[in-house]
Amino acid sequence: MPPHFLYTALLAATSVPGVAWPAPAAAIALGRLLGGEDDLQSHSLLQLVFCAFALRFFLVLATAMHEASHIVAAFVLSRRCPDDESPKFRAGVCTATSADYLLFNVPLALWAQCLCPLCPWPRAAQPCVHLPSGGTSPCQDRAVRLSGALFSLLLALVATFASPFLGPTYYPVCLASAWMVASGAAATDVLGLGGESAGTYKCGNFGMLVVALLDGSVDVPGILRSMAATTAARGGQSGGIVTVMPDGSAVRERHVPTKRSDIAEGLVSGFVSKMRTKAASLLFKAHAKPSCSFFLGHTRFATSSAPTIRESHPHRFSNPQRVTIWRRNADGWQQRQEDHEVYVTHNGDLDYWPLFGVQRTQKELGAWLRCVLHCKNAVAGCDSVKVAGVVELLRTQGVWRFSMRLAFQQVASPSFDATLMGSGEHVMGESVLKEAAKVADSVFASYVSEGGDLTGPSDLGSLSVRLTEAFSTSCPSLTSLFPQHGSFTLGEFARRSISNFVQNDLFSALSTFLSDAQGSFGISTCCTLDRDVVCIASRGQAMSISFNPHAGTLLWGSEAAAQNIDVERKGGGGGDRQ
């Protein structure tokens, strides 16, 4: 074998992810010995290092060109989208081609590490592009996927016949890198081997809803322990469970097991201990019994961030806060102060969510949510916590402060950059929102005392007029955000606030999020304002549900096998799941 080809083959071993440096180094030393004395004299260590660097450079270049080919194919095919889908799809393509994503979702420091000769290729350096789905037909989606493999194959063929132009030193290096990328592209884009392998370790949801929990016939800890143990087969680096107590407070336990410890046992034991402590504190407090109790659980294999307590599900974006909520019962509208928390367990990936016509990544969405929700606490870095933030933003029913916060974004549509900077003439600060909420609560209290009940169009119009007048006279800081001759008005803001106040429950919030989100989702979510409501949704991720009418239980989760359990205590009689 010619010496340049021998060295290239041995140096290529250093570019295999996860290969430790002693093995390639030993292989290079052995290759030099086998190459003979002449080869030893003609190739210095400096030449070897330079050859290794050239190999890495061509590998990075071929990889970047492979990813770019996906974007080019998507851009070309986006012009064939239906008229009603193309703007949304092209917005995502333009986002993927913007300057912020030229590194293909790999940090610059990792790219620099990839260029370092004789060092193992870092496992975390997995370049990819996230393109919006739904804008093309399945055949076109398939074409975008295969475009990378086709381009890499053509590049490898070009490199094969480029010997006269590259010379004896660079030719084997360029050839090896091109064919390494082409073979990897065939394995991932054509055969789907990379996706299946990555999917071996996944997150998993599990949960249960129990009617009349206090009768004691359902073994809640045993069921949760069994479901957590089965779901942890998908990945058990961390886990968590949350429930809402009868007084409207949440109890959440998140657990990162130690080496060789049982995640199911540790998680459920900690959760039950917290729940019993909370229940003991409620013994002498009056509260209405909920019609059911529910428990949202999750086990996690850390892919987007480290397996820590903060990064573990169930996720909550904002810290708990006391809010004024209006509820309607048999006696009419009643005003109360309650704790507000929103929790989400999520299996899948949030790629994009649109903000004012532009597809934003989960990192951009997180930065925007922190400003809009006036969030001052530390937030996890994974994508799932942003799902919790969006649901928190959209669930506004019965709370004027939340309803107006969302209405301002819907009506005024302040710019993304201005919102992040917290400045500008069309940015609603926290103090302005609180002042406007006090005015709205006062106006609504007066409206209700006069017999208003928001049941007909005339009631909505009457309340809208009252709110607009009250804002104009009692809330100058809010009025200043709505210019008299602008494209949006204070009256439109009041009408949208009323609509959010009446309609946007937890189910509506989750539905709105999924209708616009790009990615894959298996979600369960709850809110402390809705003590007997849990919402479950799935798109692109497995989620199954089973019922036991005899025991009054409902189980759900990512693993159907996790629901194959006896839900009643021994001697309880059992019951068939449906």
QUIVENUR-V58637 format. One record per pair of residues at least 4 apart in sequence whose C-alpha atoms are under 8 Angstrom apart, sorted by the first residue. I is the first residue (numbers start at 1). GAP is how many residues later the second one is. Records with the same first field share a line. If there is no record, write none. Layout:
BEGIN
I=GAP  GAP
END
This chain:
BEGIN
1=4  5
2=4
3=4  32  36
4=4  164  165  168
5=4  167
6=4  25
7=4  21  24  41
8=4  43  44  47  164  165  168
9=4  167
10=4  14  17  18  21
11=4  13  17  41  44  107
12=4  43  164  165
13=6  11
14=5  6  7  10  103  104  105  106  107
15=4  41  103  104  105  106
16=104  105
17=103  104  105  106
18=102  103  104  105
19=4  5  101  102
20=4  99  100
21=4  97  98  99
22=4
23=4
24=4  94
25=4  93
26=4
27=4
28=4
29=4
30=4
31=4
32=4  7  8
33=4  7
35=4  5
36=4
37=4
38=4
39=4
40=4
43=4  5
44=4
45=4
46=4
47=4
48=4
49=4  68  69
50=4  67
51=4  118  119  122
52=4  65  66
53=4  62  63  64
54=4  116  119
55=4  118  119  121  122
56=4  58  59  60  61  121
57=4  58
58=4  115  116  119  120
59=4  118  119  121  122
60=4  51  54  55
61=4
62=4  90  115  116  119
63=4  64  118
64=4  40  63
65=4
66=4  82  83  85  86
67=4  37  60  61  62  81
68=4
69=4  78  79  82
70=4  59  74  75  77  78
71=4  22  25  26  58  60  73
72=4
73=4  70  71  74
74=4  19  57  70
75=4  15  18
76=4
77=4  59  63
78=8  11  12  57  58
79=7
80=6  56
81=4  5  54  55
82=4  53  54
83=4
85=4  49  50
86=4  49
87=4
88=4  47  269  271
89=4  43  44  45  46  47
90=4
91=4  266  267  268
92=4  39  40  266  267
93=4  38  39
94=4
95=6  263  264  265
96=5  6  33  34  35
97=4  5
98=4
101=4
103=4  5  24
104=23  24  25
105=22  23  24
106=4  5  19  20  21
107=4
108=4
109=4
110=4  12  14  15
111=4  14
112=4
113=6  8  9
114=5  6  7  8  11
121=4
130=221
132=220  386
133=8  385  386
136=4  5
137=4
138=4
139=4
140=4
141=4
142=4
143=4
144=4
145=4  44
146=4  43  44
147=4
148=4  37  41
149=4  33  36  37  40  41
150=4
151=4
152=4  26  27  29  30  33
153=4  26  29
154=4
155=4  23
156=4  19  22  23  26
157=4
158=4
159=4  12  15  16  19
160=15
162=4  9
163=4  5  8
166=4  5
167=4
168=4
169=4
170=4
171=4
172=4
173=4
174=4
175=4
176=4
177=4
178=4
179=4
180=4
181=4
182=4
183=4
184=4
185=4  5
186=4  5
187=4  5  6  7
188=4  5  6  7
192=4
193=4
194=4
195=4
196=4
200=34
201=33  34  100
202=32  33  98  99  145
203=31  32  95  96  97  98  143  144  145
204=27  28  30  31  94  95  96  142  143  353  354  355
205=26  91  92  93  94  140  141  142  317  318  319  351  352  353  354
206=21  22  25  90  91  92  349  350  351  352  353  356
207=17  20  87  88  89  90  348  349  350
208=86  87  88  345  346  347  348
209=83  84  85  86  344  345  346
210=8  82  83  84  342  343  344
211=80  81  82  341  342
212=79  80  81  340
213=4  5  79  80
217=334  351  352  355
218=333  349  350  351
219=4  348  349  350
220=4  347
221=4  47  51
222=4
223=4  342  343  344
224=4  44
225=4  39  40  43
226=4  38  336  339
227=4  335  336
228=4  35  36  69  70  71  334
229=4  34  35
230=329  331  332
231=4  67  68  327  328  331
232=4  31  32  67  68
234=65  66  67
235=64  65  66
236=27  63  64  65
237=19  20  26  62  63  64  65  70
238=16  17  18  19  25  61  62  63  69  70  71  74
239=15  16  17  24  28  58  59  60  61  73  74
240=12  13  14  15  27  57  58  59  72  73  74
241=11  12  13  26  27  30  54  55  56  57  72  73
242=8  9  10  11  53  54  55  72  101
243=7  8  9  50  51  52  53
244=4  5  6  7  49  50  51  283  284  287
245=4  5  6  34  48  286
246=41  42  43  44  285
247=35  40  41
248=90  91  280  281  283
249=90  279
250=91  278
251=20  23  24  27
252=19  22  62
253=14  17  18  21
254=13  55  58  59  60
255=8  11  12  54  57
256=7  51  52  53
257=4  5  6  9
261=5
262=4
263=4
264=4
265=4
266=4
267=4
268=4
269=4
270=4
271=4
272=4
273=4
274=4
275=4
276=4
277=4
278=4
279=4
281=4
282=4
290=241  242
291=241
292=240
293=238  239
294=238  240
296=18  49  228  229
297=16  17  48
298=15  16  47  48
299=14
300=7  12  13
301=6
302=4  5
304=78  79
305=6  76  77
306=5
307=4  5
308=4
310=69  70
311=4  69  70  71
313=31  32  33
314=29  30  31
315=28  29  30  69  70  73
316=25  26  27  28  69  72  73
317=25  26  62  68  69  71  72  75
318=23  55  57  58  59  61  71
319=22  56  58
320=19  20  21
321=18  19  20
322=15  16  17  18
323=14  15  16  17  76
324=11  12  13  14  75  76
325=10  11  12  13  73  74  75
326=7  8  9  10  72  73
327=6  7  8  71
328=4  5  6
329=4  5
332=121
333=115  120
338=191
339=189  190
340=187  188  189
341=186  187  188
342=46  49  50  183  184  185  186
343=45  182  183  184
344=40  41  43  44  179  180  181  182
345=39  178  179  180
346=38  175  176  177  178
347=173  174  175  176  194
348=171  172  173  174  192  193
349=34  35  170  171  172
350=12  33  34  37  167  168  169  170  171
351=10  11  166  167  168
352=7  8  9  10  165  166  167
353=6  7  8  9  12  163  164  165
354=4  5  6  162  163
355=4  5  61
356=57
360=4  5
361=4
362=4  21  24
363=4  18  20
364=4
365=4  21
366=4  20  23
367=4  53
368=4  48  51  52
369=4  5  6  17  20  21
370=4  5  6
371=4  48  49  51
372=33  47
373=20
374=56
379=6
380=5
381=4
382=4
383=4
384=4
385=4
386=4
387=4
388=4
389=4
390=4  123
391=4  115  118  119  122
392=4
393=9  13
394=12  110  114  115  116  118
395=7  109  110  111  113  114
396=4  6  7  10  104  105  108  109
397=6  103  104  105  106  107  108
398=103  104
399=4  102
400=4  37  40  41  97  101
401=4  32  33  35  36
402=4
403=4  94  95  97  98
404=4  29  33  89  90  92  93  96
405=4  28
406=4  91  94
407=4  86  89  90  93
408=4  5  20  85
409=4  5
410=86
411=77  81  82  85
412=14  76
414=4  5  12  13
415=4
416=4
417=4
418=4  5  6  9
419=4  5  8
422=5  7
423=4
425=56
426=55  56
427=54
428=4  5  50  53
429=4
430=4
431=4
432=4  45  46
433=4  45
434=4
435=4  40
436=4  35  39  42
437=4
438=4
439=4  31  32  35  36
440=4  27
441=4
442=4
443=4  23  24  27
444=4  19
445=4
446=4
447=4  5  16
448=4  5
452=7
453=6
454=5  6
455=4  5
456=4
457=4
458=4
459=4
460=4  35  38
461=4  34
462=4
463=4
464=4  27  30  31  34
465=4  26
466=4
467=4  27
468=4  22  23  26
469=4
470=4  5
471=4  5  7  8
472=4  7
475=4
476=4
477=4
478=4
479=4  11
482=4  6  7  8
483=5  6
484=5
488=4  5
489=4
490=4
491=4
492=4
493=4
494=4
495=4
496=4
497=4
498=4
499=4  5
500=4
503=5
504=4  5
505=4
506=4  20  21  24  29
507=4  28
508=4
509=4
510=4  25
511=4
512=4
513=4
519=21
520=19  20  21
521=16  17  18  19  20
522=14  15  16  17  18  19  20  21  36
523=12  13  14  15
524=10  11  12  13
525=9  10  11
526=4  7  8  9
527=4  6  7
537=6
538=4  5
541=17
542=16  17
543=13  14  15  16  17
544=12  13  14  15  16
545=9  10  11  12  15
546=8  9  10  17  31  32
547=5  6  7  8  30  31
548=4  5  6  27  28  29  30
549=4  26  27  28
550=24  25  26
551=16  17  23  24
553=14
555=8
556=4  7
557=5  6
559=4
560=4
566=8
567=7
568=4  5  6
END
